[in-house]
Amino acid sequence: MNIQKGSGGLRRGEPSYHRAVIALFALGLASFNAIYCTQALMPALSEHFGASPAQAAWTVSATTGMVALAILPTSILSERFGRGRVMVMSSLLAVVVGLALPFAPTIEWLIAGRALQGLAVAGVPATAMAWLADEINGIDLPRAMGQYIAGNTLGGLLSRLIPAGVMEFGPWRWGLAANMMFAAVCAVVTVALMPKQKRFTPKKLTIKRELKAIWNHLTTPVMLALFSISFLLMGSFVSLYNYLGYRLIADFEFSPGLAGSIFIIYLVGTVTSGWAGGAATKHGRGPILILGILSCIIALPLLLIHNPVTTIVATALFTGGFFIAHAIASGWVSALAHEDRAEATGLYLTAYYLGSSLLGVISGLVFHILGWGAMLEFLGLMVLGAGGSGMFVASRLKQVA
């Protein structure tokens, strides 16, 4: 399958290019802050509401599950109504819902609110990568995509660090409120800087046409392999961070705030996702994708060692590898989809968030019943499956995309 670089679109060095990159970076901060804003709070939620780890995990899985359900329909609607409009409205709605969450009286109400927030925020991941692929010149797309993923990474990091830091001085409700106020500021920055979309052509939508587009992507072997990488790696990554705090508190006697600060390791992903785009341009997507997955495979056995320093180093290795693989795989899907790009990125992200939701809950049950080691073995099977898919994609598509 040939991938053309394409002509036209925003080029690096142009003012509109930099405005677009900053706007999408801020959008990633706001949206991923909203999606994962309760993950660092899970041990505190368990203590406050008397909930098990698997029950507390639903405050994350309900959001990602709703994102998974809504992302493909939203991406299809963006083909008709415009991606920029969908992204902006989605981020603002998610912030409005999020500002009400600190007042949830029970864990059930919090889970319901998080599900509604997931439905609201789905428009951002549904359209952002397709917006970049439409508006950024193909030569600069890998770099711009990597910077967008870096914004997602930093947003995910701050969604954990802000509440973890606030919990050192107050209850979890304060931490969640502070988090959502930060997301609101980022959403305003996005609205102020987002360039008007110039290369978008509305598409007439029909059910038959959309089903055909989805079927074509699902029956393309390399696309299906990239979707499986998304499902397996994201599910493994979220599972690791969901239950890492419980291990740090129970086995290494970290305070809840200190355990939450482990998410600063996300900065490794910010660096590696940004690096991955440039490295793919130079060395090809395939080798960099395999490098990312291999890093995750190496990290998992190290996480079995009963030592806090080794645990932190191994988590950093897994985090860096995951974001390398995600930056490459997501960009590759956009590059391969010469037609029906929104449907392609929508399917990739549906798999991404389904992995987060389903594997996040399943691994929680494994952790609750069988313990940390059994959960890591389960995650190892998932990552090995992603590695097989990565080898297949790299062997089929050897040229730089």
C-alpha positions as CSV (number, residue, x, y, z in Angstrom):
1,M,0.0,0.0,0.0
2,N,1.5,3.3,-1.1
3,I,1.3,6.4,1.0
4,Q,1.6,9.7,-0.7
5,K,3.1,12.7,1.1
6,G,0.5,15.0,-0.4
7,S,0.7,18.7,-1.1
8,G,-0.9,21.8,0.4
9,G,-1.8,22.3,4.0
10,L,-0.1,24.1,6.8
11,R,3.7,23.9,6.8
12,R,6.0,24.1,9.8
13,G,7.2,27.7,10.2
14,E,3.9,29.3,9.1
15,P,2.1,31.3,11.9
16,S,-1.2,29.3,11.3
17,Y,0.8,26.0,11.7
18,H,2.0,27.1,15.1
19,R,-1.4,28.3,16.2
20,A,-2.9,25.0,15.1
21,V,-0.3,23.0,17.0
22,I,-0.7,25.1,20.2
23,A,-4.5,24.9,19.9
24,L,-4.5,21.1,19.5
25,F,-1.9,20.8,22.3
26,A,-4.3,22.7,24.6
27,L,-7.2,20.6,23.4
28,G,-5.3,17.5,24.3
29,L,-4.6,19.0,27.8
30,A,-8.3,19.7,28.4
31,S,-9.8,16.5,26.9
32,F,-7.4,14.0,28.5
33,N,-7.6,15.9,31.7
34,A,-11.3,15.3,31.7
35,I,-11.1,11.6,30.6
36,Y,-8.7,10.5,33.4
37,C,-9.4,13.0,36.2
38,T,-10.4,10.3,38.7
39,Q,-7.7,7.7,38.1
40,A,-5.3,9.1,40.7
41,L,-8.2,9.4,43.1
42,M,-9.1,5.7,43.0
43,P,-7.6,4.7,46.4
44,A,-9.2,7.7,48.0
45,L,-12.5,6.9,46.4
46,S,-12.2,3.3,47.7
47,E,-11.6,4.6,51.2
48,H,-14.3,7.4,51.1
49,F,-17.1,5.3,49.6
50,G,-16.0,1.8,50.8
51,A,-15.6,0.7,47.2
52,S,-13.4,-2.1,45.9
53,P,-10.6,-1.3,43.4
54,A,-12.7,-2.8,40.6
55,Q,-15.6,-0.5,41.6
56,A,-13.4,2.5,41.8
57,A,-12.1,1.7,38.4
58,W,-15.5,2.2,36.9
59,T,-15.0,6.0,37.5
60,V,-12.5,5.7,34.7
61,S,-14.0,2.8,32.7
62,A,-17.4,4.5,32.5
63,T,-15.9,7.5,30.9
64,T,-13.7,5.6,28.4
65,G,-16.5,3.2,27.7
66,M,-18.8,6.0,26.7
67,V,-16.0,7.6,24.6
68,A,-15.6,4.3,22.8
69,L,-19.4,4.1,22.1
70,A,-19.7,7.7,20.9
71,I,-16.4,8.2,19.1
72,L,-17.3,6.6,15.8
73,P,-20.8,8.2,15.4
74,T,-19.2,11.6,16.4
75,S,-16.4,11.1,13.9
76,I,-18.9,10.4,11.1
77,L,-21.0,13.4,12.0
78,S,-17.8,15.5,11.8
79,E,-17.6,14.6,8.1
80,R,-20.8,16.5,7.6
81,F,-20.6,19.4,10.1
82,G,-16.9,20.1,10.4
83,R,-14.2,18.8,12.8
84,G,-13.2,22.1,14.4
85,R,-16.8,22.9,15.5
86,V,-17.2,19.4,17.0
87,M,-13.9,19.5,18.8
88,V,-14.6,22.9,20.5
89,M,-18.1,22.1,21.5
90,S,-17.1,18.7,22.9
91,S,-14.3,20.1,25.1
92,L,-16.5,22.8,26.5
93,L,-19.4,20.4,27.3
94,A,-17.0,18.0,29.0
95,V,-15.7,20.8,31.3
96,V,-19.2,21.9,32.2
97,V,-20.1,18.3,33.3
98,G,-16.8,18.0,35.1
99,L,-17.3,21.0,37.2
100,A,-20.4,19.3,38.8
101,L,-18.6,16.0,39.6
102,P,-17.0,17.1,43.0
103,F,-20.5,17.3,44.4
104,A,-21.4,13.6,43.7
105,P,-23.0,12.2,46.9
106,T,-22.3,8.5,46.1
107,I,-19.9,6.4,44.0
108,E,-22.8,5.5,41.8
109,W,-23.6,9.2,41.1
110,L,-19.9,9.8,40.4
111,I,-19.8,6.9,37.9
112,A,-22.9,8.2,36.2
113,G,-21.5,11.7,35.9
114,R,-18.2,10.3,34.5
115,A,-20.2,8.4,31.9
116,L,-21.9,11.6,30.8
117,Q,-18.6,13.3,30.7
118,G,-17.2,10.6,28.5
119,L,-20.2,11.1,26.1
120,A,-19.5,14.8,26.0
121,V,-15.7,14.6,25.4
122,A,-15.9,12.0,22.7
123,G,-15.9,14.6,19.9
124,V,-12.3,15.6,20.7
125,P,-10.5,12.3,20.1
126,A,-13.0,11.5,17.4
127,T,-11.9,14.4,15.2
128,A,-8.5,15.8,16.3
129,M,-6.3,13.4,14.3
130,A,-8.5,13.7,11.2
131,W,-8.3,17.5,11.6
132,L,-4.6,17.4,11.6
133,A,-4.4,15.1,8.7
134,D,-6.7,17.4,6.7
135,E,-5.0,20.7,7.6
136,I,-1.3,19.9,8.0
137,N,1.0,19.2,5.1
138,G,1.8,15.5,4.8
139,I,5.5,16.2,5.3
140,D,5.0,17.8,8.6
141,L,2.1,15.6,9.7
142,P,4.1,13.0,11.8
143,R,5.7,15.8,13.8
144,A,2.4,17.6,14.4
145,M,0.7,14.3,15.3
146,G,3.4,13.6,17.8
147,Q,3.0,17.0,19.4
148,Y,-0.7,16.5,19.7
149,I,-0.1,13.2,21.4
150,A,2.4,14.9,23.6
151,G,-0.5,17.3,24.7
152,N,-2.6,14.3,25.4
153,T,0.1,12.8,27.5
154,L,0.7,16.0,29.5
155,G,-3.1,16.4,29.9
156,G,-3.2,12.8,31.3
157,L,-0.3,13.6,33.6
158,L,-1.8,16.7,35.0
159,S,-5.2,15.0,35.5
160,R,-3.4,12.8,38.0
161,L,-0.9,15.2,39.5
162,I,-3.3,18.1,40.2
163,P,-5.7,16.1,42.4
164,A,-2.8,14.1,43.9
165,G,-1.1,17.3,45.0
166,V,-4.3,18.9,46.3
167,M,-5.1,15.7,48.3
168,E,-2.0,16.4,50.4
169,F,-4.0,19.4,51.8
170,G,-7.6,18.5,51.4
171,P,-10.2,15.9,50.4
172,W,-10.6,14.3,47.0
173,R,-13.4,16.6,46.0
174,W,-11.0,19.6,46.2
175,G,-8.6,17.8,44.0
176,L,-11.2,17.0,41.4
177,A,-12.5,20.6,41.4
178,A,-9.0,22.0,40.9
179,N,-8.5,19.6,38.0
180,M,-11.6,20.7,36.1
181,M,-10.9,24.4,36.6
182,F,-7.5,23.8,34.9
183,A,-9.3,21.9,32.0
184,A,-11.6,24.9,31.6
185,V,-8.7,27.3,31.1
186,C,-7.2,25.0,28.4
187,A,-10.5,24.8,26.6
188,V,-10.6,28.6,26.4
189,V,-7.1,28.7,25.0
190,T,-8.2,26.2,22.3
191,V,-11.2,28.3,21.3
192,A,-9.0,31.5,21.1
193,L,-6.3,29.9,18.9
194,M,-7.9,27.3,16.7
195,P,-7.5,28.3,13.0
196,K,-10.5,28.1,10.8
197,Q,-10.6,24.8,8.9
198,K,-9.8,25.5,5.2
199,R,-9.3,22.0,3.6
200,F,-12.6,20.5,4.8
201,T,-15.3,19.4,2.4
202,P,-18.6,18.4,3.9
203,K,-19.7,14.9,2.9
204,K,-23.2,13.7,2.3
205,L,-23.9,11.0,4.9
206,T,-25.9,7.9,4.2
207,I,-26.1,4.8,6.4
208,K,-25.1,2.5,3.4
209,R,-22.1,4.7,2.6
210,E,-20.9,4.8,6.2
211,L,-21.3,1.1,6.8
212,K,-19.3,0.4,3.6
213,A,-16.5,2.7,4.7
214,I,-16.4,1.0,8.1
215,W,-16.4,-2.4,6.5
216,N,-13.6,-1.5,4.1
217,H,-11.4,-0.4,7.0
218,L,-12.2,-3.5,9.1
219,T,-11.4,-5.8,6.2
220,T,-8.1,-4.2,5.4
221,P,-5.5,-6.5,7.3
222,V,-3.0,-3.7,8.2
223,M,-5.8,-1.5,9.5
224,L,-7.2,-4.3,11.6
225,A,-3.8,-5.0,13.0
226,L,-3.3,-1.3,13.9
227,F,-6.7,-1.4,15.6
228,S,-5.7,-4.4,17.6
229,I,-2.5,-2.7,18.8
230,S,-4.6,0.2,19.9
231,F,-7.0,-2.1,21.9
232,L,-4.4,-4.2,23.6
233,L,-1.8,-1.6,24.4
234,M,-4.2,1.0,25.7
235,G,-6.0,-1.5,27.8
236,S,-2.7,-2.7,29.3
237,F,-1.4,0.8,29.9
238,V,-4.6,2.1,31.7
239,S,-4.7,-1.1,33.7
240,L,-1.2,-0.7,35.0
241,Y,-1.9,2.9,36.1
242,N,-5.3,2.0,37.6
243,Y,-3.9,-0.4,40.1
244,L,-0.3,0.9,40.6
245,G,-1.4,3.3,43.3
246,Y,-2.9,0.4,45.4
247,R,0.4,-1.5,45.2
248,L,2.4,1.6,46.2
249,I,0.2,2.3,49.2
250,A,-0.2,-1.3,50.4
251,D,3.3,-2.7,49.6
252,F,5.6,0.3,49.8
253,E,3.6,2.4,52.3
254,F,3.2,5.5,50.1
255,S,0.7,8.1,51.2
256,P,-2.2,8.6,48.7
257,G,-0.8,11.9,47.6
258,L,2.7,10.5,47.0
259,A,1.2,7.4,45.2
260,G,-0.7,9.8,42.9
261,S,2.5,11.6,42.1
262,I,3.8,8.5,40.4
263,F,1.9,9.9,37.3
264,I,4.7,12.4,36.8
265,I,6.2,9.5,34.9
266,Y,3.8,10.6,32.1
267,L,6.4,13.2,31.3
268,V,8.4,10.3,29.8
269,G,5.5,9.7,27.4
270,T,5.4,13.4,26.5
271,V,9.0,13.2,25.4
272,T,8.9,9.9,23.6
273,S,5.6,10.7,21.7
274,G,7.1,13.9,20.4
275,W,10.4,12.1,19.5
276,A,8.5,9.3,17.8
277,G,7.2,11.5,15.0
278,G,10.6,12.8,14.0
279,A,12.2,9.3,14.3
280,A,9.5,7.8,12.1
281,T,10.2,10.4,9.4
282,K,13.9,9.5,9.5
283,H,13.9,5.7,10.1
284,G,10.4,4.6,9.0
285,R,7.3,3.9,11.1
286,G,7.8,0.1,11.4
287,P,11.1,0.0,13.4
288,I,9.9,2.8,15.8
289,L,6.6,1.0,16.3
290,I,8.4,-2.3,17.2
291,L,10.7,-0.4,19.5
292,G,7.8,1.0,21.5
293,I,6.1,-2.3,21.9
294,L,9.4,-4.0,22.8
295,S,9.9,-1.5,25.6
296,C,6.5,-2.4,27.1
297,I,7.4,-6.1,26.9
298,I,10.7,-5.6,28.7
299,A,9.1,-3.5,31.5
300,L,6.5,-6.0,32.7
301,P,8.8,-8.6,34.3
302,L,10.6,-5.7,36.1
303,L,7.4,-4.7,37.7
304,L,7.3,-8.1,39.5
305,I,10.3,-7.1,41.6
306,H,9.4,-6.0,45.1
307,N,11.3,-2.7,45.1
308,P,9.8,0.8,44.7
309,V,12.8,2.2,42.7
310,T,12.6,-0.7,40.2
311,T,8.8,-0.3,40.0
312,I,9.2,3.4,39.1
313,V,11.9,2.7,36.5
314,A,9.9,-0.1,34.9
315,T,6.7,2.0,34.8
316,A,8.7,4.7,33.1
317,L,9.9,2.2,30.5
318,F,6.4,0.9,29.9
319,T,5.1,4.5,29.6
320,G,7.7,5.6,27.1
321,G,7.2,2.6,25.0
322,F,3.4,2.9,25.0
323,F,3.4,6.4,23.8
324,I,5.9,5.7,21.1
325,A,3.7,2.9,19.8
326,H,0.5,5.0,20.1
327,A,2.0,8.0,18.3
328,I,3.2,5.8,15.4
329,A,0.1,3.6,15.1
330,S,-2.4,6.5,15.3
331,G,-0.5,8.5,12.7
332,W,-0.2,5.5,10.5
333,V,-3.9,5.0,10.5
334,S,-4.5,8.6,9.4
335,A,-1.8,8.3,6.7
336,L,-3.2,5.1,5.2
337,A,-6.8,6.4,5.1
338,H,-6.8,8.3,1.8
339,E,-10.6,8.0,1.9
340,D,-13.0,8.0,4.9
341,R,-10.3,9.2,7.2
342,A,-12.7,10.1,10.0
343,E,-14.1,6.6,10.0
344,A,-10.6,5.1,10.1
345,T,-9.5,7.3,13.0
346,G,-12.8,6.7,14.7
347,L,-12.3,2.9,14.5
348,Y,-8.8,3.2,15.9
349,L,-10.0,5.3,18.8
350,T,-13.0,3.1,19.4
351,A,-10.6,0.2,19.9
352,Y,-8.3,2.4,22.0
353,Y,-11.1,3.4,24.5
354,L,-12.7,-0.1,24.5
355,G,-9.4,-1.5,25.5
356,S,-9.2,1.1,28.3
357,S,-12.7,0.3,29.5
358,L,-12.9,-3.5,29.1
359,L,-9.4,-4.5,29.9
360,G,-9.3,-1.9,32.7
361,V,-12.2,-3.7,34.5
362,I,-11.1,-7.2,33.7
363,S,-7.5,-6.6,35.0
364,G,-9.1,-5.1,38.1
365,L,-10.9,-8.3,38.8
366,V,-7.7,-10.3,38.3
367,F,-5.9,-7.9,40.6
368,H,-8.6,-8.0,43.3
369,I,-8.9,-11.8,43.2
370,L,-5.4,-13.1,42.3
371,G,-3.1,-10.2,43.0
372,W,-0.4,-8.0,41.4
373,G,1.6,-10.8,39.8
374,A,-1.4,-12.4,38.1
375,M,-2.5,-9.1,36.7
376,L,1.0,-8.5,35.2
377,E,0.8,-11.9,33.6
378,F,-2.5,-11.0,32.1
379,L,-1.1,-7.7,30.8
380,G,1.9,-9.5,29.4
381,L,-0.4,-11.6,27.2
382,M,-2.0,-8.5,25.9
383,V,1.3,-6.8,25.1
384,L,2.6,-9.9,23.3
385,G,-0.5,-9.9,21.2
386,A,0.1,-6.2,20.3
387,G,3.7,-7.2,19.4
388,G,2.5,-9.8,16.9
389,S,0.3,-7.3,15.3
390,G,3.1,-4.7,15.1
391,M,5.4,-7.2,13.4
392,F,2.7,-7.9,10.8
393,V,2.2,-4.2,10.1
394,A,5.9,-3.5,9.9
395,S,6.5,-6.3,7.5
396,R,3.6,-5.2,5.2
397,L,4.4,-1.5,5.1
398,K,8.2,-1.0,5.0
399,Q,8.3,2.5,3.5
400,V,8.2,5.7,5.5
401,A,4.6,6.9,5.9
